[in-house]
Amino acid sequence: MRESSEVELEQSAADPLSLKTPARIVGVLGMHRSGTSCLTGSLQQAGLFLGEHHTWNKHNRRGNRENQSIVDLHDAILEQNGGAWDRPPPQVSWSAQHLQRARELLHEYSAEKVFGFKDPRALLCLEGWKSLFPGIEFVGIFRHPNAVAASLNKRQEKPWEDCMELWYAHNSVLYQEYCNKPFPVLDFDTDEEVLDANITKAVDSLGLPGRDDDEKFYTPDLRNNTGAGGRMLPWRVRRLYKKLKKISL
């Protein structure tokens, strides 16, 4: 006798909506190198189920907490739209196959009450997730543009000007989503005590069980760059950064 999950996947080929999904889905939103791993790891400690995810890589010793299958899906969507994470396309549309694959991924965790995922590419692919799961919840985090640029330059030797464009493209979506429906947004540049308190606020806002204060995911050595003393920001980047500061916890 075949497993019921196999039968459900076959049925979904004809009717994608037949697949069950988790009761709640949380998307962690933020630009690359902006503290998303720290926030996601902290939420995981508080009870957010991440499923299969990375727990180590050479750029982040505690892991970026990303589900590779979701990352691969985002890469495929961006490629089909003529772009990539560092070449955001003007518009992003999901094919029927992409929607089906996302539904299948969510179905893998349908027994979970609250499933979460984190991938900076999600900011460029949000419309598909929102159409697939209208009740999706968000929590966001941002970082000073010069700190992001310093980190990207160190990791991938990206020019400062390109980093500013990428920062603006990703964080514009973060800000717009907040304006559409407010959710907790954290500033990764705050000091450790303030950041920890704001993580607790985000945990409470999401209704997660809570963290063990004796074992925190975040440690100061996870943050290696600051925006202090950096170049003057382009005017629209500077304006958006001020807007994000204003809505942050």
Residue, then its C-alpha position, 0 to 999 in steps of 0.5 A: m500500500r502506498e503512503s498517503s503522502e504519495v497519493e496526495l502529491e499525485q492528486s495535487a498535480a491536478d489540483p494544487l490546492s488539495l495539498k495541506t499546509p502548516a496552520r501558520i507560516v512565518g517568513v523572515l524578511g531581510m536583505h543579505r548580510s542584515g541579521t536575518s540569520c541571527l533573527t531566524g535562529s533566535l525565533q527557532q529557539a523560541g519555537l519556530f519550526l524551520g524544517e531542514h536547514h543549514t546550520w553552518n557555512k563558511h560565512n556564518r559559523r552558526g549557519n544561515r538557517e536557510n532551507q535549501s529547497i526554498v532557496d533553490l525555488h527562489d533562484a529558479i523563479l528569479e532565473q525564469n524572470g531574467g534575474a538573480w538575487d544580485r540582479p533583481p528583475p523589474q517584475v517577478s511572476w511565478s509559473a504554475q510549476h513554481l506554485q506547485r513546488a512551493r505547495e509541495l514544500l509546505h506540505e512536507y511540514s503540514a503537521e507543524k503548527v507554525f512553520g517558518f523560513k528565511d531567505p533574503r531572496a524571498l523579498l524579490c519573490l513575495e507575491g507568489w507566497k502571498s497568493l499561495f498562502p494569504g495568511i502568511e505572517f512576516v517579521g523583518i530586520f534591516r541593517h545600515p547600508n554601509a555595513v551591508a556593503a562592507s560585508l558583501n564586499k568582503r564576501q563577494e567583492k561587490p562594488w559599493e554602488d552595486c551594494m547600494e542598489l541591492w540594498y534599496a531594491h530589497n529593503s523597498v519591498l520590506y518597507q512596502e510590506y510593512c506599510n501594507k500590513p505592519f509586522p515587527v521590524l528590527d534594527f540589527d545595528t542596535d546594541e546587544e541589550v536592545l536587540d535582544a529585547n526587540i527579539t523578545k518583542a517579536v517572539d511575543s508578537l508571533g505568539l511563540p512559546g519563548r526562549d531560554d534566556d540562558e542560551k541565546f542564539y545571538t552573540p556580538d561576534l556574529r556582527n562584524n561590520t558597522g555603518a560608522g564612518g562609511r561613505m555618504l549614502p545616495w539620497r533615496v537610500r538615506r531616505l529609505y533607511k530613515k523610514l525603516k528606522k522610524i518603523s523599527l521596534 
